[in-house]
Amino acid sequence: MNYVKELRKLVGHRPLILPGSVVLILNNKNELLLQHRADGSWGLPGGIMELGESLEETARREVKEETGLDVGNLKLLNVFSGKDYYLKVSNGDELYSVTAVYVTNEANGIIQIDHNESIDVQYFKLDALPKNLTNGTQNFINSIN
């Protein structure tokens, strides 16, 4: 995130276009892994691209950092962008996200929660997802079909 911090020093809170990736991780019961974030919302593991990374590398790194899991084969489902993906975060920073959404059913390791970013990480049945999903997450999930 150093790249974004450096940009913020130059532009302040003005809107930035920020590319990133999220991963829909499905287990053998077709349940979806979600991350309970510090703000109380639920979202998919993922985050912002670092300099020199591909979108797939971003996806793998973010999943590892946020869940402790290593993901195998990633299938690109869609890329989401535009005015519907505008965010203004609590510190006043504004951004338009460009998000590559991947899916995998290959996740290895033991879930380890990064308590700097998450309260909890758990699997949910697709017909019993929590109500307080982060912006765009429902659209990302709908792209499975």
Secondary structure, 3 states (H helix, E strand, C coil): CHHHHHHHHHHCCCCEEEEEEEEEEECCCCEEEEEEECCCCEECCEEECCCCCCHHHHHHHHHHHHHCCEECCCEEEEEECCHHHEEECCCCCEEEEEEEEEEECCEECCCCCCCCCEEEEEEEECCCCCCCECCCHHHHHHCCC
